[in-house]
Amino acid sequence: MVTAKTMDDGGEGPVVFTLLDTTHCQDLREARVTTPFVDGSDAIIPQPPQRLPDLRQAVATVAPSRLGEFFDEMQRAFTECGERDSVIPIRMFYRKWAATVAIARRPEAARRLQEAERSVHDTDPEVRNQAIRTAGEIVRAAHEEAERV
């Protein structure tokens, strides 16, 4: 499960990418598979490297209301690193937040993901399946983009 929120000043409130929203959206009935991220698209900021200061600044820019969550998860990751004697928890923290930023920095991708989340519980199996595919494409593309930086 990936969680993220869009920019806070978008007027529609924060969006949580958990695929748990039960609001139905009929717009996906005729949706087609598209490339989630395209060069030159609507990115608000460049994708930051997976380093703490860069991710912190990006979250502050595209999702300032999530800074508390960012710092709480960072603390847990560092604590877990010490307990496990492993850097894996902090690497996973960086990956999660880099993907979160990759989505939140692109309002159109965030909007499409929100739309897919609303449709995942639709009564029409075709709409549900398309919503799952769309959400998966967007999240996968976000992780791939985050890994390229």
KAKA-V217777 format. One record per pair of residues at least 12 apart in sequence whose C-alpha atoms are under 10 Angstrom apart, sorted by the first residue. I is the first residue (numbers start at 1). J is the second residue. Records with the same first field share a line. If there is no record, write none. Layout:
BEGIN
I=J / J
END
This chain:
BEGIN
1=17 / 18 / 19 / 96 / 139
2=16 / 17 / 18 / 19 / 96 / 97 / 99 / 100 / 139
3=15 / 16 / 17 / 18 / 19 / 96 / 97 / 99 / 100 / 139
4=16 / 17 / 18 / 63 / 66 / 96 / 97 / 99 / 100 / 101 / 102 / 103 / 104 / 110
5=17 / 18 / 59 / 62 / 63 / 64 / 65 / 66 / 100 / 101 / 103 / 104 / 105 / 110 / 114
6=62 / 63 / 64 / 65 / 66 / 100 / 101 / 103 / 104 / 105 / 106 / 107 / 108 / 109 / 110 / 111 / 114
7=44 / 59 / 60 / 61 / 62 / 63 / 64 / 65 / 66 / 101 / 104 / 105 / 106 / 107 / 110
8=61 / 62 / 63 / 64 / 65 / 66 / 104
9=62 / 63 / 64
10=107
14=63 / 65 / 66
15=104 / 110 / 111 / 113 / 114 / 117
16=110 / 113 / 114 / 117
17=100 / 103 / 110 / 113 / 114 / 116 / 117 / 135 / 139
18=113 / 114 / 117 / 135
19=113 / 114 / 115 / 116 / 117 / 118 / 119 / 120 / 121 / 131 / 132 / 135
20=117 / 118 / 119 / 120 / 121
21=114 / 115 / 116 / 117 / 118 / 119 / 120 / 121
22=117 / 118 / 119 / 120 / 121 / 122
23=115 / 116 / 117 / 118 / 119 / 120 / 121 / 122
24=115 / 116 / 117 / 118 / 119 / 120 / 121 / 122 / 123 / 127 / 128
25=114 / 115 / 116 / 117 / 118 / 119 / 120 / 121 / 122 / 127 / 128 / 131
26=115 / 116 / 118 / 119 / 122 / 124 / 127 / 128
27=115 / 116 / 119 / 127
28=112 / 115 / 116 / 118 / 119 / 120 / 122 / 126 / 127 / 128 / 129 / 130 / 131 / 134
29=119 / 122 / 124 / 125 / 126 / 127 / 128 / 129 / 130 / 131
30=126 / 127 / 130
31=127 / 130 / 131 / 134
32=130 / 134
33=130 / 133 / 134 / 137
34=134 / 137 / 138
35=109 / 134 / 137 / 138 / 141
36=103 / 106 / 108 / 109 / 110 / 112 / 113 / 134 / 135 / 136 / 137 / 138 / 139 / 140 / 141 / 142
37=102 / 103 / 106 / 108 / 109 / 137 / 138 / 141 / 142 / 145
38=141
41=106 / 107 / 108 / 109
42=105 / 106 / 107 / 108 / 109
43=102 / 103 / 104 / 105 / 106 / 107 / 108 / 109
44=61 / 62 / 102 / 104 / 105 / 106 / 107
45=58 / 61 / 62 / 101 / 102 / 104 / 105 / 106
46=58 / 101 / 102 / 105 / 106 / 149
47=98 / 99 / 101 / 102 / 103 / 105 / 142 / 145 / 146 / 147 / 148 / 149
48=98 / 101 / 102 / 146 / 149
49=94 / 98 / 146 / 147 / 148 / 149
50=91 / 93 / 94 / 95 / 96 / 97 / 98 / 99 / 146 / 147 / 148 / 149
51=91 / 94 / 95 / 98
52=74 / 90 / 93 / 94 / 97 / 98
54=98
55=70 / 94 / 95 / 97 / 98 / 100 / 101
56=70 / 71 / 97 / 98 / 101
58=97 / 98 / 100 / 101 / 102 / 104 / 105
59=97 / 98 / 100 / 101 / 104 / 105
61=101 / 104 / 105
62=100 / 101 / 102 / 103 / 104 / 105 / 106 / 107
63=100 / 101 / 104 / 105
70=93 / 97
73=89 / 90 / 93 / 97
74=89 / 90 / 93 / 94 / 97
75=90 / 93
76=89 / 90 / 93
77=89 / 90 / 91 / 92 / 93 / 94
78=90 / 93
94=146
95=142 / 143 / 146 / 147
96=142 / 143 / 146
97=143 / 146
98=142 / 143 / 144 / 145 / 146 / 147 / 149
99=138 / 139 / 140 / 141 / 142 / 143 / 144 / 145 / 146 / 147
100=139 / 142 / 143 / 146
101=142 / 143 / 146
102=138 / 139 / 141 / 142 / 143 / 144 / 145 / 146
103=138 / 139 / 141 / 142 / 143 / 145 / 146
104=142
109=135 / 138 / 139 / 141 / 142
110=135 / 138 / 139
112=131 / 134 / 135 / 138
113=131 / 132 / 134 / 135 / 136 / 137 / 138 / 139
114=131 / 135
115=131 / 134 / 135
116=128 / 129 / 130 / 131 / 132 / 133 / 134 / 135 / 136 / 138
117=131 / 132 / 134 / 135
118=131
119=131 / 132
120=132 / 133 / 135
END
